[in-house]
């Protein structure tokens, strides 16, 4: 057989093996794995089991509730947090989204 025919047969066999169905199946499997990875990262966030609130004085943070079985189960509700890892805490640190604070400048998404 001439070399061109043998190479052509291999190319034709490869073309038949990579039909659109197979390519789409591989793409769907990759998308499913990516979705599972995203879900895993979203649900595996660190959790201490603490619910925090502003201290009535307005200058500190108080532990309002400790979830049973949490890593922080030895902490008693009502304790005051002044710092974490040497970094002082302020009541504004309780805000999950700092852009909602009136003291933060507005952010334009343009």
N, C-alpha and C positions, 0 to 999 in steps of 0.2 A: 504494500500500500504506500502510496506517496505520503509524505509527511503532512501535507496540507489537509488531506482527508481525515487523518487521525486527529489532528488538532481541531478540526471542525466538528468531529463527532463528540469530542470532550466538551467543546463549547456548547453544542446543542444539548448534551446531557445536563450540563450545568444550568442552562436556561430552563429546561423542563423542571429541574429540581427546585428552582427559585421562582415558583409561580407566585402571583400576587397574594394568593391565600396564605402561603407560607410566610411571606414577608409581613403581611398584616397580622398573622398569628404571633410572630416574633415581636412586632411593635406593640401588640396588645399585652403580651407577657411582660415586656419592659415597662409599660405604663402601669400595669398592676403592681409590679415590684416597687416602682417609684411611689405609688400611692400608699402601699404598705409601709414603706420607709418613712413617709411624711406622717402617717398616723402614729407610728411608733415614736417618732421624735416628739410629736404633740402630746402624747399621753405619758411619756417617761420624764416629765419635768420634775425637778426636785420638789419635795413637799415636806414641810415641817409639821403641819397640822396645827398651826397657830392662826387665830383670828385676832388681828390687831385693831386698836382704835386710839383716837386721840385721848390723852389724859385730860380731865376736866380743867386743869390749869392752862391747857393749850400750848404748853411748852415741851411736852414729852409724849411718848408712845406707851400705851398700856396693853398688856396681854388680856384680851377679853375672853378668850375661850381656847382650850387645848383639846384637840380631838383624842379620844381614847385610842390607844395603840399606835399613836404617832411617834416619830423619833424624838419629839420634845415632851413626851409624857411626864417627865420629871419636873417640868416647869409648872408653877401654880398660876392660875388666872389671877389677875390683879397686880402682878409684878410689873415694874416699870423698866422699859428699855431706854438706856441713855446712849448706847453705842453698840455697834456690831463690828467686831474685828478691829477695834480702835477708832472706827469712823463714827463721829457723832451723828445721832439721828434727830430729825426734826419732824414735827407733825405733817409737814408737806410731803415727807417721804412715803406716806401711805397711799398717795395717789398713783394709780396704775398708769394713767396716761397724763404725763406732765403738761401736755398741750392744753389741757382743760383748765389749768390754773389761771387765775386772773393776773398773776404776777409774771406769767410767761408771755413773750411777744407772740403775736399771731403768726402762723406758718401758712404761706401760700403754696398751693400745689401746682403752680404754673411752671 
